[in-house]
Amino acid sequence: MGLIQLWHRLIGRLNPPDRSIDDASWRGLLESSALFSRLDNTAASRLRELCGRFLSRKSFSAAGGHELDETQCLAIAALACLPLIRLDFDWLDGWSEVIVYPGGFRVRREHHDEHSGVVTEGDDELIGEAWERGPVILSWANIAEDLAHPFDGLNVVIHEIAHKFDMLDGAMNGVPRLPGSIPRAEWIATLQTEYDGFVSAVEADIETTIDPYAAESPDEFFAVVCEQYFSCRDVMWASMPATTLLFDRLFGGDPPTA
């Protein structure tokens, strides 16, 4: 085999052809959740293209006894690609695997107390996790709940994909890769101000429209707010208008609806 043939084979492995999604499967997805059925024809067509690419370039596997099928894979791909309707697919570069559990899953972690220096081990119960340059791990039970109630501000797939966006520049800090039209200093100042106000509200036991888990850290704030933005932008706008406008500039606005 000549060098040209070897080169084309390598390129084919790195960039396989997009998966074809048949009409019946696509209609089934659009009918499965109002999150998809509300998209206009242009947005739905773009999402279908992105899903075909996602399904050809990301591998899926089941864990914990889960039975994974093509319908579930397509739904996960659609949720993962929803934020990309006006962005390039390379926002999903750097990883290749999706692992799906039937429900929440346990992970063993080491916890380091910065004051005492004591290190302890314990199990955390998770519904999603994103590893740096590793897989996205998801609970299907929670995905199904998100599809059934798409405008409640919760979406585990978008949450973990937001972490992947955050990791693109090498640091999990709530600052994703930004276009030239959004100065890094503006992004940091805007989100830090609203994050600080949010943390103060949570610490004061003031009820918030966004999941209090967002107060954990700036990177979790970014991921939780992404969930809110793509499921219920109006609610986010009411409580965090400056961040909402920045997200509009980054993601091109809430996906257009029919």
Residue pairs with C-beta under 8 A, 6 or more apart in sequence:
1 9
15 57
16 56
16 57
17 56
18 49
18 52
18 53
18 55
18 56
19 51
19 52
19 53
19 55
19 56
20 52
21 48
21 51
21 52
21 55
21 74
25 70
25 71
25 74
26 48
28 71
29 36
29 71
29 74
29 75
29 78
30 36
30 37
30 39
30 44
31 37
32 71
32 75
32 147
33 75
33 147
33 148
33 150
34 150
34 151
35 79
35 82
35 147
35 150
35 151
35 231
36 44
36 47
36 78
38 257
38 258
39 47
39 255
39 256
39 257
39 258
40 256
40 257
40 258
41 258
42 256
43 85
43 255
43 256
43 257
46 85
47 78
47 81
47 82
47 85
47 255
50 77
50 81
50 84
50 85
50 89
51 74
51 77
51 78
51 81
53 89
54 77
54 80
54 81
54 89
54 92
55 73
55 74
55 77
57 92
57 96
58 77
58 92
58 95
58 96
58 97
58 98
59 96
59 97
59 98
60 68
60 73
60 76
60 97
60 98
60 99
60 100
61 68
61 97
61 98
61 99
61 100
62 68
62 99
62 100
62 101
63 99
63 100
63 101
63 105
63 137
64 101
64 102
64 103
64 105
65 102
66 100
66 101
66 102
66 140
68 100
68 140
72 100
72 140
72 143
73 98
75 143
75 147
76 98
76 100
76 138
76 143
76 157
79 143
79 146
79 155
79 157
79 158
79 161
80 92
80 136
80 157
80 158
80 161
81 92
82 158
82 230
82 255
83 91
83 158
83 161
83 162
83 165
83 226
83 230
83 251
84 91
84 92
85 252
85 255
86 251
86 252
86 253
87 251
87 252
91 164
91 165
91 168
91 177
92 161
92 164
93 168
94 133
94 164
94 167
94 168
95 131
95 133
95 134
95 135
95 136
95 164
96 135
97 134
97 135
97 136
98 135
98 136
98 137
98 138
99 135
99 136
99 137
99 138
100 137
100 138
100 139
100 140
101 137
101 138
101 139
101 140
102 139
102 140
102 141
103 127
103 139
103 140
103 141
103 142
104 125
104 126
104 127
104 139
104 141
104 142
105 125
105 126
105 127
105 137
105 139
106 123
106 124
106 125
106 126
107 123
107 124
107 126
107 129
108 121
108 122
108 123
108 124
109 121
109 122
109 123
109 124
110 119
110 120
110 121
111 119
111 120
111 121
111 122
112 118
112 119
113 119
113 120
126 137
126 139
127 138
127 139
127 141
127 142
127 156
128 136
128 137
128 138
128 139
128 142
128 156
128 157
128 159
128 160
129 136
129 137
129 160
130 136
130 137
130 160
130 161
130 163
130 164
130 167
131 137
132 167
132 172
133 167
136 157
136 160
136 161
136 164
137 160
138 156
138 157
138 160
139 156
142 156
143 156
143 157
145 154
146 152
146 154
146 155
146 156
146 157
146 231
150 231
151 231
151 232
152 231
152 232
153 209
153 210
153 211
153 227
153 228
153 231
153 232
153 235
153 236
154 211
154 227
154 231
155 227
155 230
155 231
158 226
158 227
158 230
158 231
159 223
159 224
159 226
159 227
160 223
161 226
162 176
162 222
162 223
162 226
162 227
163 172
163 219
163 223
165 176
165 177
165 226
166 172
166 173
166 174
166 175
166 176
166 219
166 222
166 223
168 176
168 177
169 175
169 176
169 177
172 219
173 218
173 219
174 191
174 195
174 217
174 218
174 219
174 221
174 222
175 184
175 187
175 188
175 191
175 222
176 222
176 250
178 184
178 187
178 250
179 249
179 250
181 249
182 246
182 249
182 250
186 246
187 246
190 242
190 243
190 246
191 218
191 221
191 222
191 243
191 246
192 218
193 242
194 240
194 242
194 243
195 214
195 215
195 218
195 221
198 208
198 210
198 214
198 215
198 221
198 240
199 215
201 208
202 208
202 212
202 215
203 215
208 239
209 228
209 235
209 236
209 238
209 239
210 224
210 225
210 228
210 235
210 236
210 239
210 240
211 224
211 227
211 228
213 220
213 224
214 220
214 221
214 223
214 224
214 225
215 221
225 236
225 240
225 243
225 247
226 247
228 235
228 236
229 236
229 244
229 247
229 251
229 254
230 254
230 255
233 244
233 254
236 243
236 244
236 247
237 244
248 254
